[in-house]
């Protein structure tokens, strides 16, 4: 069964999440539908890290 939850799956450092987000939009900001889903998932994870009080610079 595939999960459709938007909850983050791990507590990764914000700098790592930021790098992945930047890599997805590096090609002129155009992403595939699959890339868009990944982008949205990464944003949810990034926001959770921000709200969790992470103190790393991005």
C-alpha positions, 0 to 999 in steps of 0.5 A, a space after each residue: 500500500 502506498 502512503 499519500 501522507 505529506 508528513 516528512 519521512 526523516 529529520 534531514 538537515 535543512 542544508 541538505 533539503 535546500 540543496 535537493 530543492 535547488 537541484 530540482 529547479 536548477 534547469 530554468 525552474 521547469 520540472 516534470 510532474 514527477 519532479 513537481 511531486 518531489 519538490 512539494 514533498 521536499 518543501 513540506 519536509 523543509 517547512 517541518 525542519 524550519 518549524 522544528 527550530 533547526 538552526 542551520 544556515 541555508 
